[in-house]
Amino acid sequence: MLADHPTSEAQRQAAYTAAVGEALNETATPVRPADRVESIDVVRGVALFGVMAINLLTSFRASIFQQFLPPVTASGAADRWTEAIAYYGLDMKAFSLFSFLFGVGLAIQYERLSRHGSPLYWLSRRLAILLVFGLIHLFFIWNGDILTEYAVAGFVVLPLLVARGWLLAAATAGCLVFYTLMPVLRLPIPWPDQSGFQQLVAAANHAYGHGSFMQEHRFAMREVAAIVPLHLSVLPRTIGLFALGVLSWRAGLFARPYENCARIAVLAVILTALGGVLTHADGPMTGRIAPALLALGYCATLVWLVEFTSLRGLLSAFAPLGRMAFSNYIAESLIFSVVFFGFGLGLYGRIGPASTLLLGSSVYAVQMAVSAWWLRRYRFGPLEWLWRSLMYGRRQPFRRSAA
């Protein structure tokens, strides 16, 4: 009948949008466990531990600006070992690894959405919603948020998803080289001087260690202005690693590991060794690129262990946590805010690095167990489900029984 067909441009557009939405709803269902790239989930879960550990040691336990003042030698051997492991093994490596994996995720989503049209439109919606989540996290939960930076960097990388390989490679190299050279470029990033850092640390010790919830929140909002330069200083690295993640997915390093076994092994050895050497060189420029190289070496090593050794069964325990990384990241902010800040248990500045890392490891272990339990019953983590539902503008299936 004529009434069944759109008769105006507005109706035709509405019909097209509805048809695309229905088609996309098919891709919105989670990938079957047999079809998931488990190594990506494993690496993401491991990376989340590193992010949590560094956030605890440098932001929740003490002021984030303490690292810019002369170091205070830890009194106990356990604390000294913890600080050394965190500095040489985790500091900036975990964030670099997480950035790289975010780029891999963008490439996967672009590839899947391309089968149904308008992939950049839907990815723009996805990043816009992530930006909203990040701003809520930044202004109402914890000002150490990384989601806002990821959303901004994602928008920059979005046009590169349609670029040829050579252009994507050039953008990757350009961003990482620029990031490496930043110490000698004298960029106008407004850093505080030593006196300014001392004032920020003293104010943080008072507000976070002894303040009420409102006092802590007011100071956290003032502190954001001083934190923004930190994000500006690493944004080129984040963009470069996003782009490198896209390149890695296109190269089949994750999707076709058995075709790339030798390449993955060589990358694991070379990147880890080069990153380690440059880390110990400790120069102003080598110290910037070394963590990214080590992170990529860690990634290649974990992928090789998952795909080609008997450790796959053991490492797969990290996969559920990696599939729920967004929910677990926000949960950690809520938990550790209550544990460390004055309106909660008030452990800020009162326990050493070793005790802090032990506490964080315990929370992480619980998250591993809860994530595995949750995903046996639900298709997504709670925030992953909300993110996906908002992106597609319709409620997504949640319980596994609803499939």
PyMOL commands that set and color helices and strands:
alter all, ss='L'
color gray80, all
select helices_A, chain A and resi 2-4+9-28+38-60+64-68+77-90+93-116+119-140+147-162+165-185+194-210+213-250+257-259+261-281+286-308+312-323+325-340+353-375+382-392+400-402
alter helices_A, ss='H'
color red, helices_A
deselect
rebuild
show_as cartoon
